[in-house]
Amino acid sequence: MTESLTARRALPLLDLTDLGDTGTEAAIETLCRTARASGVAAVCVWPRFVAQSARLLAGSTVAVATVVNFPAGGEDVERAVRETRAALRDGADEIDLVLPYGALRDGRAEPAHGMVAAVRAACGPACLKVILETGMLQSPELIARASRIALAAGADMIKTSTGKTAVSATPEAAEIMLHAIRDAGGTHGLKVSGGIRTVADAALYLALADRIMGPDWATPKTFRIGASSLHAALVAAVETAA
C-alpha cells in the first residue's frame, strides 16, 4: 500500500489528542477546528475541556473522548465513576479509563475487573476504552491477562497506553491485544496510543490488524490511533498525492 493510501485509510481512525500539561481553551478550539476539517474519529481531551469540545463539534461526525483515572491508574472506583458521570453530563461520547495496572502487576485482578465493570455501568451507551498501560505491565502474560479482564468486564475497546510513560504503544503489545480481541469474538476494538508519529508507524499497526483480524476489520468502531503529531504527517501524505 502506498503512503498516500495508508494516510487516507488512517486519518478517519485518528483520535486527535490534546492531553498536554499546558492545555488552553484556544488550543482546544484549534484542535476541534482541525478535527472537523480532517474528518477524524474523535478528539481526546482533558475532562475540563469536554463541554467546550462538545459545543465546537456539535453537528459533526467527530466524537468527544476524555480520560478518567488518568494517568496513574489508581484503585478509587467511586472517583472514577464520578469522573465518568461528570464527563458524560458535559457531552463526552467516549471514556478512556486507565486500568488499575499496578494492582494487576501485584497479582490482584479484582481491582482491575471491578473498576472496569463499575465504569461500564456508569457509561451507558457511551464507548468505553480501557487503557492497559502495557509499557508498565511489560510481560506478554500480564498484557494478555489485562486484555482479557478488560474485555470481560465490559470494555468496548482496549488501549495500549496513556502516552505518559517511558514505553507507550509497541507492535508486540498490540499483537497480544489483537489476539485477545479475536479470541473474545472480534467485535471489540483496539486503540494504539503514544509514540506513533509517521505514516510508516500507522502502516505497521494497520498491517498487524489486517493480519490478525482480517482486511475489513479496522474501522473507526474497532481501531483507533491516539496521536497528535501523526496528524500532520497523514495530511501531508494525502495532499502530496492529490
C-alpha positions as CSV (number, residue, x, y, z in Angstrom):
1,M,0.0,0.0,0.0
2,T,1.4,3.4,-0.9
3,E,2.0,6.1,1.7
4,S,-1.0,8.2,0.4
5,L,-3.4,5.2,0.6
6,T,-2.2,4.4,4.1
7,A,-2.7,8.0,5.1
8,R,-6.2,8.1,3.6
9,R,-7.1,4.9,5.5
10,A,-5.6,6.0,8.8
11,L,-6.9,9.6,9.0
12,P,-10.6,8.6,9.8
13,L,-9.2,6.2,12.5
14,L,-7.4,9.0,14.4
15,D,-8.2,10.3,17.9
16,L,-6.8,13.8,17.7
17,T,-5.4,14.3,21.2
18,D,-4.5,17.1,23.5
19,L,-3.5,15.8,26.9
20,G,-0.6,18.0,27.4
21,D,0.2,19.8,30.7
22,T,-0.5,23.3,29.4
23,G,-3.8,22.9,27.6
24,T,-5.8,26.0,26.9
25,E,-9.2,26.8,25.5
26,A,-7.6,28.4,22.5
27,A,-5.7,25.2,21.8
28,I,-8.8,23.1,22.1
29,E,-10.6,25.4,19.7
30,T,-7.8,24.8,17.2
31,L,-7.9,21.1,17.8
32,C,-11.7,20.9,17.2
33,R,-11.5,23.0,14.1
34,T,-8.7,20.7,12.7
35,A,-10.8,17.6,13.7
36,R,-13.8,18.9,11.8
37,A,-11.8,19.7,8.7
38,S,-9.9,16.4,8.7
39,G,-12.8,14.0,9.4
40,V,-11.0,12.2,12.2
41,A,-12.9,9.7,14.5
42,A,-12.6,11.8,17.7
43,V,-10.8,14.3,19.8
44,C,-9.4,13.2,23.2
45,V,-9.2,16.0,25.7
46,W,-8.9,16.6,29.5
47,P,-12.3,16.5,31.3
48,R,-12.3,20.3,31.8
49,F,-12.4,20.8,28.0
50,V,-15.2,18.3,27.3
51,A,-18.1,20.8,27.3
52,Q,-16.2,23.2,25.1
53,S,-15.3,20.4,22.7
54,A,-18.9,19.2,22.6
55,R,-20.1,22.6,21.6
56,L,-17.5,23.1,18.9
57,L,-18.1,19.7,17.4
58,A,-21.9,19.7,17.6
59,G,-23.4,18.5,14.3
60,S,-20.2,16.9,13.2
61,T,-19.3,13.2,13.0
62,V,-16.3,13.7,15.3
63,A,-16.8,12.2,18.8
64,V,-15.6,13.7,22.1
65,A,-13.5,11.4,24.2
66,T,-11.9,12.1,27.6
67,V,-9.8,10.4,30.2
68,V,-10.7,9.1,33.7
69,N,-8.5,7.6,36.4
70,F,-5.7,9.2,34.4
71,P,-2.8,8.8,34.2
72,A,-1.9,6.9,37.4
73,G,-4.5,4.1,37.2
74,G,-5.4,4.2,40.9
75,E,-8.0,2.0,42.6
76,D,-10.6,4.6,43.7
77,V,-13.6,3.2,41.9
78,E,-16.1,5.8,43.2
79,R,-13.8,8.6,42.0
80,A,-13.6,7.1,38.5
81,V,-17.4,6.7,38.4
82,R,-17.8,10.3,39.4
83,E,-15.4,11.5,36.8
84,T,-17.2,9.4,34.2
85,R,-20.6,10.7,35.0
86,A,-19.4,14.3,35.0
87,A,-17.8,13.9,31.6
88,L,-20.9,12.3,30.2
89,R,-23.0,15.2,31.5
90,D,-20.6,17.6,29.8
91,G,-21.1,15.9,26.5
92,A,-18.5,13.2,26.2
93,D,-19.2,10.4,23.8
94,E,-16.3,8.2,24.8
95,I,-14.5,7.4,28.0
96,D,-10.8,6.3,28.1
97,L,-10.3,4.7,31.5
98,V,-6.9,3.7,32.9
99,L,-6.9,0.2,34.3
100,P,-5.5,-0.2,37.8
101,Y,-2.5,-1.8,36.3
102,G,-0.5,-1.7,39.5
103,A,-2.9,-4.0,41.2
104,L,-2.7,-6.4,38.3
105,R,1.1,-6.3,38.4
106,D,0.9,-7.2,42.1
107,G,-1.3,-10.2,41.3
108,R,-4.6,-8.7,42.3
109,A,-7.1,-8.9,39.5
110,E,-10.3,-7.9,41.3
111,P,-9.5,-4.1,41.5
112,A,-9.0,-4.1,37.7
113,H,-12.1,-6.0,36.9
114,G,-14.2,-4.1,39.5
115,M,-13.0,-0.7,38.1
116,V,-13.9,-1.6,34.5
117,A,-17.3,-3.1,35.5
118,A,-18.3,0.0,37.6
119,V,-17.3,2.5,34.9
120,R,-19.0,0.3,32.2
121,A,-22.2,0.6,34.2
122,A,-21.8,4.3,34.5
123,C,-21.1,4.7,30.8
124,G,-24.5,3.5,29.5
125,P,-24.3,3.6,25.7
126,A,-21.0,5.6,25.6
127,C,-17.9,3.9,24.2
128,L,-15.6,2.7,26.9
129,K,-11.9,2.3,26.1
130,V,-9.7,0.7,28.8
131,I,-6.1,1.8,28.9
132,L,-3.9,-1.1,29.9
133,E,-0.6,0.8,30.2
134,T,1.2,-2.0,28.5
135,G,4.6,-0.4,29.0
136,M,4.2,-0.8,32.7
137,L,2.8,-4.3,32.6
138,Q,5.7,-5.3,30.4
139,S,5.3,-9.1,30.3
140,P,3.3,-10.7,27.5
141,E,1.4,-12.8,30.1
142,L,0.3,-9.7,32.0
143,I,-0.7,-7.8,28.9
144,A,-2.8,-10.8,27.8
145,R,-4.4,-11.1,31.2
146,A,-5.2,-7.4,31.4
147,S,-6.8,-7.6,27.9
148,R,-9.0,-10.5,28.9
149,I,-10.0,-8.8,32.2
150,A,-10.9,-5.5,30.5
151,L,-12.9,-7.2,27.7
152,A,-14.8,-9.5,30.1
153,A,-15.7,-6.5,32.4
154,G,-17.3,-4.5,29.6
155,A,-14.6,-2.6,27.6
156,D,-15.7,-1.7,24.0
157,M,-12.0,-1.2,23.1
158,I,-8.7,-1.8,24.8
159,K,-6.0,0.8,24.5
160,T,-2.2,0.4,24.8
161,S,-1.1,3.4,26.7
162,T,-1.6,6.8,28.3
163,G,1.3,8.3,26.5
164,K,2.7,9.4,29.8
165,T,5.2,6.6,30.5
166,A,8.6,5.8,29.0
167,V,7.2,3.0,26.9
168,S,4.0,3.5,25.0
169,A,2.5,1.5,22.2
170,T,4.6,-1.3,20.8
171,P,3.8,-3.8,18.0
172,E,4.4,-6.6,20.4
173,A,1.7,-5.4,22.9
174,A,-0.7,-4.6,20.1
175,E,-0.4,-8.1,18.7
176,I,-1.2,-9.7,22.1
177,M,-4.2,-7.4,22.5
178,L,-5.4,-8.2,19.0
179,H,-5.3,-11.9,19.7
180,A,-7.3,-11.3,22.9
181,I,-9.9,-9.4,20.9
182,R,-10.0,-12.1,18.3
183,D,-10.4,-14.8,20.9
184,A,-13.3,-12.8,22.5
185,G,-15.2,-12.8,19.2
186,G,-13.6,-10.0,17.3
187,T,-16.3,-7.4,18.0
188,H,-14.3,-5.3,20.4
189,G,-11.7,-2.7,19.3
190,L,-8.1,-1.7,19.8
191,K,-6.6,1.7,20.2
192,V,-2.9,2.2,19.9
193,S,-1.5,5.3,21.5
194,G,1.8,7.0,22.2
195,G,4.9,7.3,20.1
196,I,3.1,6.9,16.7
197,R,4.4,9.7,14.6
198,T,4.8,8.7,11.0
199,V,2.8,7.2,8.2
200,A,5.0,4.1,8.4
201,D,4.1,3.7,12.1
202,A,0.4,3.8,11.2
203,A,1.0,1.3,8.4
204,L,2.7,-1.1,10.8
205,Y,-0.2,-1.2,13.2
206,L,-2.8,-1.4,10.4
207,A,-0.9,-4.3,8.9
208,L,-1.0,-6.1,12.2
209,A,-4.8,-5.6,12.4
210,D,-5.2,-6.9,8.9
211,R,-3.1,-10.0,9.5
212,I,-4.8,-11.0,12.8
213,M,-8.3,-9.7,12.3
214,G,-8.8,-9.6,8.5
215,P,-8.5,-6.8,6.0
216,D,-12.0,-5.4,6.6
217,W,-11.9,-5.3,10.4
218,A,-10.3,-2.0,11.1
219,T,-12.9,0.7,11.1
220,P,-13.5,3.7,13.5
221,K,-15.6,1.4,15.6
222,T,-12.9,-1.2,16.0
223,F,-9.5,0.5,15.5
224,R,-8.2,3.9,16.7
225,I,-4.8,5.6,16.7
226,G,-4.3,8.0,19.5
227,A,-1.8,10.6,18.3
228,S,-1.4,14.3,17.7
229,S,1.9,14.5,15.8
230,L,0.8,11.8,13.4
231,H,-2.0,14.0,12.0
232,A,0.3,16.4,10.2
233,A,2.1,13.5,8.5
234,L,-1.1,11.9,7.4
235,V,-2.4,15.2,5.9
236,A,0.8,15.9,4.2
237,A,0.8,12.4,2.6
238,V,-2.8,12.8,1.4
239,E,-2.1,16.3,0.0
240,T,1.1,15.3,-1.8
241,A,-0.8,12.6,-3.7
242,A,-3.7,14.9,-4.6
